[in-house]
Amino acid sequence: MYYPSDPEDQFIALSAALTAYSTTEITATGQAAEYWNIVLGVVGSAIAGDFLSVCGVAFAKSEDIDALEKNLDRLVMKDPCYGPIGQRILGLWYVSTWNPMPAAWCDAYGIGENDVMFIPSPAAYKAGLVWPTFGSQPPAAKAPGYGSWEYPPINIVNTDPPKS
């Protein structure tokens, strides 16, 4: 599968693959550059670069999205160095929160000075993917629209076949 050459574009492609949102949807949040800079600031450019390289291997070995999911799981998410980074990236995208790296990771790779729990910005909270995933708006941040309380919530039915 296609993997860009620019690190920020690689981060966007990886984020799309991890979250199951499109690169357009990821970019439209306006958070990609900020989130990539957070990863760089916490794990450092050397580990972040290696992380993207391993992700590139997963993309190169994949002919379709199902193969990519399996390769990312095997090569990235289950790796003791890269898995925790991938998990933190998912946390950023879905709940707009960076959670500190596990103690075992810090013991092995060092503690970044920015490795504390935080929400990057008020805009990040509004852009969290948890909201569209549940078909809602972030409370107190985006109004659903005047009179919307009159209508029942939309039921989103997953019609995808179960994955084996």
N, C-alpha and C positions, 0 to 999 in steps of 0.2 A: 504494500500500500504506500501511497505517497507520503513522504515525510519532508517537510521544508528544510532549507539550509540555515535560515536565520533562527537563532535561539528563542526569541520571543514567539515567532511563528511555530516553532517546534513545541513550545509550551502550550500554545493555543490548540494545536493538533492533539497533543497528549491530553489536555484538559477535556477536549471534546470526546475523545475515546474513553476516558475514565468516567465521565458524567453521563454519557449517552445523549448529550446535547450536540448540536451541530457547531462547527467552527464559527458560523455566522451568529448563532445565539450566544456563544461564549464571548465573541468580540463585542456584541451589542450590549453586554452588561457594562462595558467600560472599565472592567476590573482587571483585565489580563495583564497589562503592564505593571500595575501595582502588585498583583499577586506574584508575578515572576520576580519582581524586586524583593518581595518578602522572602521568597525561597532563597534567592541569592544572599540576602542579608543574614539569614539564619544558618544555612548550611555551608555557605562560601561558594565562590565561583568554581573551584576545582571539583568539589563533589557534585554541584549542580550541573556542571558540564558533563561529568561522567554519567550522571543520572539521565540526562538527555541523550547521550550516546547509546546507553543501554535501551532506552525507549526507541531509539532509531533502529536498533537491531530487531526489536519486537515488530516494528512497522515493516521492516524489510523482509522478515520471515512470514508475513501475513498476506494472504491473497484476498481475504474478505474480512468483514467486521467480526465474525465469529472467531476466526483464527487470531485476529488481533486481540480480542478479549482474552483468549487462552494464553497467548504469548505474553501479554502484559501481566497477567496473573502469575505466570511461571517465572518470567525474567525480572519483573519489577516488584510486584506487590508481595511476593513471597521471599524476596531477597532481604537479608537482615539490614543492609545499608539503605537500599532504595525503597523498600516497602513502607517504612515509616514516613518517608518524604511523600510518597504517593498518597498515603492516608491523610497527611496534613493538607495536601493540595485539594483532596476531596472535601475536607472540612472547610477550607476557604470557600470553595465554590458553592457548597450547599448551605452551610450555616454561617458563613462569613466570619469564621473564627479560626485563628491560628492557635493550635494547642501545642504545648511544649513537646519536644522530642522525648521518647522514652529514656529512662536512666541508662539502660544498656546501650542505647545508641550513643548517648553523650559520653559514656565511658570509652566506647570504641573509637569515636570520631571527633570528640571534643564538643564543648558547649559553646554555641554561638551567643554573643552578648544580647541578641534580640530574641532569644528563644524563651519567650514568656507568653502566656495566654493573652490574646488581645483580639479585638475587632478592628480591622484596618481603618475603617471610616464609616460615617453614617451612610454614605453612598453604597458601601459594601453590604450593609444590612439590607437596604432596599433591593439590591441586585441579587441577593441570595437565591440560588436555584431551588431551595426548599419551597418557595412560594409558588412558582409555576408548576412544580412537581405535584403539589397538592391542589392546584387549581384555585389558589387564593392570592391575596395581597398581604404584604407585611403589615401587621397591626401598627397603627399610628404613624405610618409612613406613606402609604399610597391609598387614597380613598377608592373604594370600589365603585363609586358613582352614586349620584343622588337617586334615591328611591330603590336602590338595589336590595335593600332589606325586605322588599315586598315579594321578591322571588326566591324560591328554594335554591339551594346550592346546586351547581351543575355536577352531575354524576359523570365522572370520567371512567369509562370502562376500558380496561386493558384487553385488547383483542390479539395481542401477540401470543403465539404458541409458547408453551413453557419450554425453557432451555434445559437440555439434558447435560 
